[in-house]
Every structure is written in structure tokens, then in C-alpha cells.
Amino acid sequence: MRAVGFDVGAKRTGVAVSDASGTLARPLTTLAGADVVGAAVALVERLAHEEEGLAVVVVGRPLRSDGSDTQATPLARAFAAALARRVVVPVVFQDERLSSVEAEARLAVNERDWRRRKAKLDAAAAAVILQDHLDAEARRREAAVPGGPDDDHAQP
């Protein structure tokens, strides 16, 4: 099943979605305006009712390098709480440290014009956040498989 990711910002919120297998994330859109939560709820409900369904909503949690909250963390928490109250899909956090830096670097490979990169940055950062979540989930599933890399009884 798919997952959707959000990179919450004061002016814009980037959105990314995974493929049907929940393996690869891609930028989807950017939400802006007075009712970003309402737009996010509508998007989540639409995705949940499509054939591929929706397993989880991932919200980037801004953290400092030492793991403490930033000034932007309360905004992300408020967004996630408001979303969780209005949708039936589980809402989880994903550490978003350096996601914008990574997204900018990826965009710069193919787009030299910084104005065009800036327009795509929020959704690209959401894709980085969502991909980090998908990768972490894949590692957890792999570790839980008998004989997997964390199985103490696995034979060499």
C-alpha cells in the first residue's frame, strides 16, 4: 500500500507519495494558503479511496543535530495532530534533519536555475522524508524475518 509524506513549512507544505508497493517516494505537489490542513485532509482522503489505498501518513519532524526540537517542530506537531483528528489513516513522524539540503542537492543535478529548484524544493524534501520512512520500514521488516540480519539464530 502507498504512503504519503508531508514537509510542513510556515509558507508551503511539500507533499510526496509512494508507489503502490510502498518502496519508492516521489514528489507530488505543494500546498499553500490559509487552510493547508483542510487541503491535506482532502488529499489524504482522495488517496485512501483510490485503488492502491493508503497505509500511512508521514509528517517530517524538524530536529536539531542533537535531536532536540527546533522552532519549526511545534508547527509540524500541530499539523500532524490536526490531520490525525480528521483522517482514519495512521499519522507518524519521521526525522527530517537535512532533508531540504538533500532535496536541494538532488534537484541541482538536473535543474541549474535556482528559481525553478525553489519551486520544487518543498515537494522534493517531502519525498526525501517519505523515502527515509519507507527505507526504515523495509529495514524493520527485513530484521523481523527469521534468518534475517538481526536473527541471533541465523546460520552463517
Buried (B, 14 or more C-beta within 10 A) or exposed (E): EBBBBBBBBEEBBBBBBBEEEBEEBBBBBBBEEEEBBEBBBBBBBEBBEEEBEBBBBBBBBBBEEEEEEBEBBEBBBEBBEBBBEBBEBEBBBBBBBBBBEBBBEBBEEEBEEEEEBEBBBBBBBBBBBBBBBBEEBEEEEEEEEEEEEEEEEEEE
